[in-house]
Amino acid sequence: MKNIIRSFSAEITNRDISSQDFNINYARTIPGERAEYYELQIHDLYEIYYFIEGDVSYHIEGHVYQVKPGDILLINNKEMYKPVFNSQREYERITAHFAPWYFSKYNRDDFNILKCFENRKSGHFNLIPAQRAEKYKIDNYYEQIKSYLAKEEKGKGIMLESLFVQLLYLLNKAFVKDDKLNEDSIKYNEKITKVIEYINKNLEKKFNLDDIAREFYLDKYYLSHLFKENTGFSIIQYINYKKIMKAKELLARGYSCSMVAEKLKFGNYSHFYKQFSKEVGLSPSKYQKKSLL
């Protein structure tokens, strides 16, 4: 789910190389007064954020990461996130988005280059702290990437892709399933993480806010406030987007559009069609044809 800063922030510098399946972007911006307003787009890309400077927190599946210079965030295509600016300090970062299949060709029997995205629980272990990145000289690779992004020479995309493959290799080396390494940077509400797990395990149910509140012995208004505070999304918004994500997965596996609408309790096919088309930008049938090619 990609978060796009609208015109409420001032763009200072922006350099990128971009294609539909792989793009890298270096940018410096000054968040505006309403920089927390984001247009949410559901996509199939994995994302990497290399944080250079700023004052921003990232809400990822109920975990709030207060990132520090040199920190790296890994986000797969099933995780919902939202950056929240804590001040109007200049925000500098390098971001990369890529389709998993684009780099899975580099996998070997003894090494999965996408392990750090796929071999973990959703919303957990998203952060590689700066000290781990420095240990594996990952910051040096980002300096080279930043340098090539600034060049105008032909063929620089070849060098950038080569550097990125090496970067993915090192990220997996630096990746450790141990939140104690950066527990001072992570905040979460245990109750909300359980609510999130409950929603994700029961996407085939027709959710009702009252029912969820009763399930966790919470007042529904308090639950709504707590959920928004810890995720950046309303609970209904979160459920709707997660159902769309699951619908994309089922369509790609060959389920018929009507079966998906019924299985995920969208109410009726017309409602499913409208909601899916609005959020994905393609009708369910067109998305399925594209994903099955």
Secondary structure as UniProt FT lines:
FT   STRAND          2..5
FT   TURN            7..8
FT   STRAND          10..18
FT   STRAND          22..30
FT   TURN            33..36
FT   STRAND          38..41
FT   STRAND          46..53
FT   STRAND          56..60
FT   TURN            61..62
FT   STRAND          63..66
FT   TURN            69..70
FT   STRAND          72..75
FT   TURN            77..78
FT   STRAND          81..85
FT   STRAND          91..98
FT   HELIX           100..104
FT   TURN            105..106
FT   TURN            109..110
FT   TURN            113..114
FT   HELIX           115..118
FT   TURN            122..123
FT   STRAND          127..128
FT   HELIX           130..135
FT   TURN            136..137
FT   HELIX           138..149
FT   TURN            154..155
FT   HELIX           156..174
FT   HELIX           179..185
FT   STRAND          186..188
FT   HELIX           190..201
FT   TURN            202..204
FT   HELIX           209..215
FT   TURN            216..217
FT   HELIX           220..231
FT   HELIX           235..252
FT   TURN            253..254
FT   HELIX           257..263
FT   TURN            264..265
FT   HELIX           269..280
FT   HELIX           284..292
//
